Amino acid sequence: MMVRLRSRSDGGTSSIPQRVHLVGAGGIHMSAIGQILLARGHEVTGSDLELSEYTERLRALGGTVYQGHALANLGRAELVVATAAAKSQNPELLEAQRRGIPVITRAEMVQRLLEGRKVLAIAGTHGKTTTSSMVALMTVRGGLDPLALLGGDARELGGNARDGRGDFAVVEADEYAEAFLQYHPHLALVTNIEADHLDYYGTPERYADAFARFAERVTPEGTLIVCADSPGALALGEARRAAGARVERYAIVSSSSEPADWEASALRVNDRGAFDFTASLHGAELGRVSLQVPGRHNVANALGALATSMRAGVDFHRASLAAGEFTGARRRFDLVGEVGGVTVVDDYSHHPTEVRALVSAARQRFAGRRIVACFQPHTYSRSVYLLEGFKRCFEGLDTLYVLRTYAAREEPSAGMDAQALAAEIEEPRARYLDSFEDAEAQIAADLHAGDVFITVGAGSVTELGPRVLARLEART
């Protein structure tokens, strides 16, 4: 069930015509745009190669979504918004060009939706969706009634989009194709910076430079908040501070850490399999925070979200209660089900750092249980430029399967396939699976009462968990 979307009295859409067409309407970010537009009374059409629950959400709200791309889909559109994945020869884009209909990118459209709002932009290589979902929940519970555009479904908010009446907008600021360079944040949070998306950026230096340019776009009266536990984010903050910008740092206190403005200390595992911690600001204790989402990385995510929401005006009591209420974004350590004593979890991790954090969180939440995972590499190029990390990031799992690569936008020639990657993984030794049919049969046969099975990756591997559950159900 989606949270009821509410538009401001002024609509906030002066630069957006009445009829808008979305190319790639089923994407997580594009569907959020469609939901906001429909809430504001626009006529929305769209198309995608496959229909999904996100396209069904748009239809349920009054939008028209077509399967497949065809020039007739444009109808009477006055503006076309295109996903970054859309090819230049897409028939709808060609028809828009022929008819003189303006075409803009997803990020450009988001910027129009943000007119008149103070933007809280959450960026970083990892943790964007969880942290932005936490910020959205904290600002909702804090009475700020924000607009929110998220890269995943936040359970407590009922979805990935919210059009509140308040002055603030919470936005997951995606770095792919420099999308986040469209925003002018009042508060910008950078969770971490590690090389990724090199299929677009080419080099780690160009990737880091995009974050530097993002940080430069913070408004003069605004603040950049960076995680001091990330060398890349910390360096970015120091560079901006040297340039005269207002910068705050947050960090988990350890024996080797540098002092930060916002700190998490006295971490203790609670009875929910997550951490409690003490939050402090400039050395003064604010109070204890008790999380439901496991893993040390989620302590950092929660602390960054606290810093951002409190600087937006939420008091600590309400922000910390919201942090404790938060059960996670969809596909982030997401419980799929349990059959015959086997617990199935789904997670979006597709970068070695994310995988390592996932394994640690699983060991924390499911202490003493056998943990089996199936990893699906996301793009061929990522398997090459992150190979050294992939070799050992799965350490701590009892059994690892590797499923055929999710190609996304790439051809196999772009890098390394899943079978080759599986042979490179050192700990534990991986077993390659070429199809979903092989995967569900072999994995279901391998699982027994007490085991935990985790599907890992940003692609279609999310479909495997329910299939394995069905197999387990059939044998009980």
C-alpha positions as CSV (number, residue, x, y, z in Angstrom):
1,M,0.0,0.0,0.0
2,M,1.4,3.4,-1.0
3,V,1.4,6.3,1.3
4,R,-1.2,8.8,0.1
5,L,0.6,11.4,-2.1
6,R,-0.3,15.0,-1.3
7,S,0.5,18.0,-3.4
8,R,1.3,21.5,-2.2
9,S,-1.3,24.2,-2.8
10,D,1.0,25.9,-5.4
11,G,1.6,22.6,-7.2
12,G,5.3,23.3,-7.5
13,T,5.2,22.3,-11.2
14,S,5.3,25.7,-13.0
15,S,8.0,24.5,-15.4
16,I,6.2,21.2,-16.2
17,P,3.5,21.0,-18.8
18,Q,0.3,19.1,-18.2
19,R,1.0,15.9,-20.3
20,V,4.3,14.1,-19.6
21,H,5.6,10.8,-21.1
22,L,8.2,8.7,-19.3
23,V,10.5,6.5,-21.3
24,G,11.5,3.7,-18.9
25,A,8.6,4.3,-16.6
26,G,9.2,1.1,-14.6
27,G,12.5,2.1,-13.2
28,I,12.6,2.8,-9.5
29,H,13.5,6.5,-9.9
30,M,11.3,7.1,-13.0
31,S,8.3,5.5,-11.3
32,A,8.7,7.9,-8.3
33,I,8.6,10.8,-10.7
34,G,5.4,9.5,-12.3
35,Q,3.8,9.1,-8.9
36,I,4.6,12.7,-7.9
37,L,3.3,14.0,-11.2
38,L,0.1,12.1,-10.9
39,A,-0.4,13.4,-7.3
40,R,-0.1,16.9,-8.7
41,G,-2.7,16.4,-11.3
42,H,-0.6,15.8,-14.4
43,E,-1.5,13.4,-17.2
44,V,1.2,10.7,-17.2
45,T,1.9,8.1,-19.9
46,G,4.9,5.9,-20.1
47,S,6.5,2.8,-21.5
48,D,9.0,0.1,-20.5
49,L,10.3,-3.2,-22.0
50,E,8.7,-5.1,-19.1
51,L,5.7,-4.3,-16.9
52,S,6.3,-4.5,-13.1
53,E,4.8,-3.6,-9.8
54,Y,6.1,-0.1,-10.3
55,T,4.3,0.3,-13.6
56,E,1.2,-1.1,-11.9
57,R,1.5,1.6,-9.2
58,L,1.4,4.2,-11.9
59,R,-1.6,2.6,-13.5
60,A,-3.4,2.4,-10.2
61,L,-2.8,6.1,-9.7
62,G,-4.3,6.9,-13.1
63,G,-1.3,6.7,-15.4
64,T,-1.1,4.9,-18.7
65,V,1.9,2.6,-19.2
66,Y,2.6,0.6,-22.3
67,Q,4.8,-2.5,-22.6
68,G,7.5,-2.0,-25.2
69,H,8.5,1.2,-27.0
70,A,6.6,2.6,-30.0
71,L,6.2,6.0,-31.5
72,A,2.4,5.8,-31.0
73,N,2.9,5.7,-27.2
74,L,3.7,9.4,-27.1
75,G,0.1,10.3,-27.7
76,R,-0.4,14.0,-26.9
77,A,2.7,14.4,-24.7
78,E,4.1,17.9,-24.2
79,L,7.3,16.7,-22.5
80,V,9.3,13.5,-22.6
81,V,11.5,12.3,-19.7
82,A,14.0,9.6,-20.6
83,T,15.9,7.2,-18.4
84,A,19.7,7.1,-18.8
85,A,19.3,3.6,-20.1
86,A,17.3,4.7,-23.1
87,K,19.2,4.4,-26.4
88,S,19.4,7.2,-28.9
89,Q,17.5,5.1,-31.5
90,N,14.5,4.5,-29.2
91,P,11.5,5.1,-31.4
92,E,9.8,7.3,-28.8
93,L,12.8,9.6,-28.6
94,L,13.0,9.8,-32.3
95,E,9.3,10.6,-32.6
96,A,9.6,13.3,-29.9
97,Q,12.5,14.8,-31.9
98,R,10.5,14.7,-35.1
99,R,7.5,16.4,-33.4
100,G,9.6,19.0,-31.6
101,I,8.6,17.7,-28.1
102,P,11.2,18.6,-25.5
103,V,13.2,15.6,-24.1
104,I,14.9,15.9,-20.7
105,T,16.7,13.4,-18.4
106,R,15.4,11.9,-15.3
107,A,17.6,14.1,-13.1
108,E,16.5,17.2,-14.9
109,M,12.9,16.3,-14.2
110,V,13.6,15.7,-10.6
111,Q,15.2,19.2,-10.4
112,R,11.9,20.6,-11.7
113,L,9.9,18.7,-9.1
114,L,12.1,20.2,-6.4
115,E,11.3,23.8,-7.3
116,G,10.8,25.9,-4.1
117,R,12.1,23.2,-1.7
118,K,15.2,22.9,0.4
119,V,16.9,19.8,-0.8
120,L,18.4,17.2,1.5
121,A,20.5,15.1,-1.0
122,I,21.9,11.8,0.0
123,A,24.9,10.6,-2.1
124,G,27.6,8.0,-1.9
125,T,28.8,4.8,-3.5
126,H,27.0,2.7,-0.8
127,G,24.2,3.2,1.6
128,K,22.2,5.9,-0.3
129,T,18.9,4.1,-0.3
130,T,19.0,3.1,3.3
131,T,20.2,6.5,4.5
132,S,17.8,8.5,2.4
133,S,14.9,6.3,3.6
134,M,16.0,6.9,7.2
135,V,16.2,10.7,6.6
136,A,12.7,10.6,4.9
137,L,11.2,8.8,7.9
138,M,12.9,11.0,10.4
139,T,11.7,14.2,8.7
140,V,8.2,12.8,8.4
141,R,8.1,11.8,12.1
142,G,9.6,15.1,12.9
143,G,6.7,17.0,11.4
144,L,8.5,18.4,8.4
145,D,6.2,16.7,5.9
146,P,8.8,16.4,3.1
147,L,8.7,15.4,-0.5
148,A,10.7,12.2,-0.9
149,L,12.2,10.6,-4.0
150,L,13.9,7.3,-3.1
151,G,15.8,4.6,-4.9
152,G,13.9,1.8,-3.1
153,D,10.8,1.2,-1.2
154,A,10.9,2.3,2.4
155,R,8.5,0.1,4.3
156,E,7.5,2.6,7.0
157,L,6.7,5.2,4.2
158,G,4.8,2.7,2.0
159,G,6.9,3.1,-1.1
160,N,9.5,5.1,-3.0
161,A,7.8,8.5,-3.4
162,R,6.0,11.0,-1.2
163,D,4.8,14.5,-2.1
164,G,4.4,16.3,1.3
165,R,3.5,19.9,1.8
166,G,6.6,20.9,3.7
167,D,9.6,23.0,2.7
168,F,12.0,20.1,2.5
169,A,12.7,17.4,-0.1
170,V,14.7,14.3,0.6
171,V,16.3,13.0,-2.6
172,E,18.5,9.9,-3.2
173,A,21.2,11.6,-5.3
174,D,22.4,9.0,-7.8
175,E,25.9,9.5,-9.3
176,Y,25.4,7.3,-12.4
177,A,25.8,9.4,-15.5
178,E,26.4,12.5,-13.3
179,A,22.7,12.6,-12.4
180,F,23.3,14.3,-9.0
181,L,24.9,17.3,-10.7
182,Q,21.4,18.6,-11.4
183,Y,20.7,19.3,-7.8
184,H,21.5,22.3,-5.6
185,P,21.3,20.8,-2.1
186,H,20.7,22.8,1.1
187,L,22.2,19.8,3.0
188,A,24.3,17.2,1.1
189,L,25.3,13.9,2.8
190,V,28.1,11.8,1.3
191,T,28.2,8.3,2.9
192,N,31.4,7.1,1.2
193,I,33.3,7.3,-2.1
194,E,34.8,4.2,-3.7
195,A,35.3,3.5,-7.4
196,D,32.2,2.3,-9.2
197,H,30.3,2.9,-12.5
198,L,33.6,2.9,-14.4
199,D,31.7,1.8,-17.5
200,Y,30.6,5.4,-17.5
201,Y,33.4,7.3,-15.8
202,G,36.3,5.4,-17.1
203,T,38.7,6.0,-14.2
204,P,38.4,6.3,-10.4
205,E,39.7,9.8,-10.6
206,R,36.8,10.9,-12.9
207,Y,34.4,9.2,-10.5
208,A,35.7,11.0,-7.5
209,D,35.7,14.3,-9.4
210,A,32.0,14.0,-10.0
211,F,31.5,13.9,-6.2
212,A,33.7,17.0,-5.9
213,R,31.5,18.8,-8.4
214,F,28.4,17.6,-6.5
215,A,29.7,19.0,-3.2
216,E,30.4,22.3,-4.9
217,R,26.7,22.6,-5.7
218,V,25.7,22.9,-2.0
219,T,24.0,26.3,-1.5
220,P,26.1,29.0,0.1
221,E,24.1,28.8,3.3
222,G,24.0,25.0,3.3
223,T,26.2,22.3,4.8
224,L,28.1,19.3,3.4
225,I,28.0,16.3,5.8
226,V,30.6,13.6,5.2
227,C,31.4,10.2,6.7
228,A,34.9,10.4,8.2
229,D,35.1,6.6,8.2
230,S,35.4,6.8,4.4
231,P,38.8,8.1,3.2
232,G,37.2,9.3,0.0
233,A,34.4,11.2,1.7
234,L,36.7,12.6,4.4
235,A,39.1,13.9,1.7
236,L,36.1,15.5,-0.1
237,G,35.0,17.2,3.1
238,E,38.5,18.5,3.9
239,A,38.8,20.0,0.4
240,R,35.5,21.8,0.7
241,R,36.4,23.0,4.2
242,A,39.6,24.4,2.8
243,A,37.6,26.2,0.1
244,G,35.5,27.9,2.9
245,A,32.4,25.7,2.8
246,R,30.5,24.6,5.9
247,V,31.4,20.9,6.5
248,E,30.4,18.5,9.3
249,R,31.8,15.0,9.8
250,Y,30.3,11.9,11.3
251,A,32.0,8.7,12.4
252,I,31.9,5.6,14.5
253,V,34.3,6.0,17.4
254,S,37.2,3.6,17.3
255,S,40.8,3.5,18.7
256,S,42.1,4.8,15.3
257,S,39.4,7.3,14.4
258,E,39.8,11.0,14.2
259,P,37.4,13.2,16.2
260,A,34.2,14.0,14.3
261,D,31.3,16.4,14.9
262,W,28.8,13.6,15.1
263,E,29.9,10.4,16.7
264,A,28.5,6.9,17.4
265,S,30.1,5.1,20.4
266,A,29.4,2.4,22.9
267,L,28.0,0.0,20.3
268,R,26.2,-3.0,21.8
269,V,24.3,-5.8,20.0
270,N,20.7,-5.7,21.0
271,D,18.0,-8.5,21.3
272,R,16.9,-7.7,17.7
273,G,20.3,-8.7,16.3
274,A,21.3,-5.1,15.5
275,F,23.2,-2.4,17.3
276,D,22.4,0.1,20.0
277,F,24.8,3.1,20.2
278,T,25.3,6.4,21.9
279,A,25.0,9.5,19.6
280,S,27.0,12.6,20.4
281,L,27.4,16.0,18.8
282,H,30.6,18.0,19.4
283,G,31.4,15.7,22.3
284,A,28.1,16.1,24.1
285,E,25.9,13.0,24.4
286,L,22.5,13.3,22.7
287,G,21.3,9.9,23.8
288,R,21.0,6.2,22.9
289,V,19.7,4.9,19.6
290,S,18.4,1.3,19.2
291,L,18.3,-0.1,15.6
292,Q,16.4,-2.9,14.0
293,V,18.6,-3.1,10.9
294,P,21.8,-5.1,11.5
295,G,25.4,-4.4,10.7
296,R,28.0,-1.8,11.7
297,H,27.4,0.0,8.4
298,N,23.8,0.7,9.4
299,V,25.1,2.5,12.5
300,A,27.0,4.8,10.2
301,N,23.9,5.2,8.0
302,A,21.7,6.0,11.0
303,L,24.2,8.5,12.4
304,G,24.4,10.3,9.0
305,A,20.6,10.4,8.8
306,L,20.4,11.8,12.3
307,A,22.9,14.5,11.4
308,T,21.0,15.4,8.3
309,S,17.5,15.4,9.8
310,M,18.6,17.3,12.9
311,R,20.2,20.0,10.8
312,A,16.9,20.2,9.0
313,G,15.2,20.9,12.3
314,V,14.1,17.5,13.7
315,D,14.8,17.1,17.4
316,F,16.9,14.1,18.6
317,H,14.1,12.4,20.4
318,R,11.9,12.1,17.3
319,A,14.8,11.3,15.0
320,S,16.1,8.5,17.3
321,L,12.6,7.0,17.6
322,A,12.3,7.0,13.8
323,A,15.7,5.3,13.6
324,G,14.5,2.6,15.9
325,E,11.3,2.2,14.0
326,F,13.0,1.7,10.6
327,T,13.0,-1.9,9.4
328,G,14.9,-1.3,6.2
329,A,14.4,-0.5,2.6
330,R,13.3,-3.1,0.1
331,R,16.0,-5.4,-1.1
332,R,18.3,-4.3,1.7
333,F,18.6,-7.3,4.0
334,D,15.0,-8.0,3.1
335,L,13.3,-11.1,4.7
336,V,11.6,-13.0,1.9
337,G,10.2,-15.8,4.0
338,E,10.8,-19.0,6.0
339,V,9.9,-22.6,5.2
340,G,10.9,-25.7,7.1
341,G,13.4,-23.8,9.3
342,V,15.2,-22.2,6.3
343,T,15.2,-18.4,6.3
344,V,15.5,-16.6,3.0
345,V,16.8,-13.1,2.7
346,D,17.3,-10.8,-0.4
347,D,19.9,-8.1,-0.7
348,Y,20.9,-5.6,-3.4
349,S,24.6,-5.6,-2.7
350,H,26.7,-5.7,-5.9
351,H,30.0,-4.1,-4.9
352,P,32.6,-5.9,-2.7
353,T,32.3,-3.4,0.1
354,E,28.6,-3.9,0.2
355,V,28.9,-7.7,0.1
356,R,31.4,-7.6,3.0
357,A,29.1,-5.5,5.1
358,L,26.2,-7.8,4.2
359,V,28.1,-10.9,5.3
360,S,29.0,-9.2,8.6
361,A,25.4,-8.2,9.2
362,A,24.2,-11.7,8.4
363,R,26.7,-13.2,10.9
364,Q,25.4,-10.7,13.5
365,R,21.7,-11.3,12.9
366,F,22.0,-15.1,12.4
367,A,24.8,-16.0,14.8
368,G,25.6,-19.7,14.8
369,R,23.6,-20.6,11.7
370,R,24.9,-21.9,8.3
371,I,24.7,-19.1,5.7
372,V,24.4,-19.9,2.0
373,A,24.4,-17.2,-0.6
374,C,23.8,-16.9,-4.3
375,F,25.5,-13.9,-5.9
376,Q,24.6,-12.6,-9.3
377,P,27.3,-10.2,-10.8
378,H,25.8,-7.0,-12.1
379,T,27.5,-6.1,-15.4
380,Y,30.6,-7.6,-17.0
381,S,32.8,-4.5,-16.5
382,R,32.2,-4.3,-12.8
383,S,33.5,-7.9,-12.4
384,V,36.8,-6.7,-14.0
385,Y,37.5,-3.4,-12.3
386,L,36.4,-4.7,-8.8
387,L,37.9,-8.2,-9.2
388,E,40.4,-7.9,-6.3
389,G,37.6,-7.0,-4.0
390,F,35.4,-9.8,-5.2
391,K,38.1,-12.4,-4.6
392,R,37.7,-12.3,-0.8
393,C,34.6,-10.2,0.1
394,F,32.4,-13.4,0.5
395,E,34.6,-14.7,3.3
396,G,32.4,-15.7,6.2
397,L,29.8,-17.4,4.1
398,D,29.6,-21.2,4.5
399,T,28.5,-21.8,0.9
400,L,28.5,-19.6,-2.2
401,Y,26.9,-20.0,-5.5
402,V,27.4,-17.6,-8.4
403,L,24.6,-17.1,-11.0
404,R,25.0,-16.1,-14.6
405,T,25.8,-12.3,-14.9
406,Y,23.0,-9.8,-15.1
407,A,24.1,-7.9,-18.1
408,A,22.0,-4.7,-17.7
409,R,23.3,-2.3,-20.3
410,E,26.4,-4.3,-21.4
411,E,27.6,-6.9,-23.9
412,P,29.7,-9.8,-22.7
413,S,32.7,-8.3,-24.4
414,A,32.7,-5.4,-21.8
415,G,34.4,-7.6,-19.2
416,M,34.4,-10.8,-17.3
417,D,31.4,-13.2,-17.1
418,A,30.1,-14.9,-14.0
419,Q,31.8,-18.2,-14.6
420,A,35.2,-16.6,-14.9
421,L,34.5,-14.5,-11.8
422,A,33.4,-17.6,-9.8
423,A,36.8,-19.3,-10.6
424,E,38.6,-16.2,-9.2
425,I,36.8,-16.1,-5.8
426,E,39.1,-17.4,-3.1
427,E,36.9,-17.8,0.0
428,P,34.7,-19.7,0.0
429,R,35.2,-21.5,-3.3
430,A,32.2,-20.7,-5.5
431,R,29.9,-23.0,-7.5
432,Y,28.8,-21.5,-10.8
433,L,25.1,-21.8,-11.9
434,D,24.2,-21.1,-15.5
435,S,20.4,-20.8,-15.1
436,F,17.6,-20.1,-12.6
437,E,16.4,-23.6,-13.1
438,D,19.7,-25.1,-12.1
439,A,20.0,-22.6,-9.2
440,E,16.6,-23.3,-7.6
441,A,17.1,-27.0,-7.9
442,Q,20.6,-27.2,-6.6
443,I,20.2,-24.7,-3.8
444,A,16.9,-26.0,-2.5
445,A,18.5,-29.5,-2.4
446,D,21.4,-28.1,-0.4
447,L,19.3,-26.2,2.2
448,H,18.2,-27.8,5.5
449,A,16.5,-26.6,8.7
450,G,18.5,-23.9,10.4
451,D,20.1,-22.6,7.3
452,V,19.9,-19.0,6.0
453,F,19.8,-18.4,2.3
454,I,20.6,-15.0,0.9
455,T,20.2,-13.8,-2.7
456,V,22.8,-11.1,-3.5
457,G,22.9,-8.7,-6.4
458,A,21.2,-5.8,-8.1
459,G,19.6,-7.8,-10.9
460,S,17.1,-10.5,-11.4
461,V,18.5,-12.7,-8.6
462,T,15.8,-11.2,-6.5
463,E,13.4,-13.6,-8.2
464,L,15.3,-16.7,-7.0
465,G,14.4,-16.5,-3.3
466,P,10.6,-17.1,-3.9
467,R,11.4,-19.9,-6.3
468,V,13.6,-21.6,-3.7
469,L,10.9,-21.1,-1.0
470,A,8.4,-22.8,-3.3
471,R,10.7,-25.8,-3.8
472,L,11.2,-26.0,0.0
473,E,7.5,-25.8,0.5
474,A,6.8,-28.6,-1.9
475,R,9.1,-31.0,-0.1
476,T,7.7,-30.4,3.4
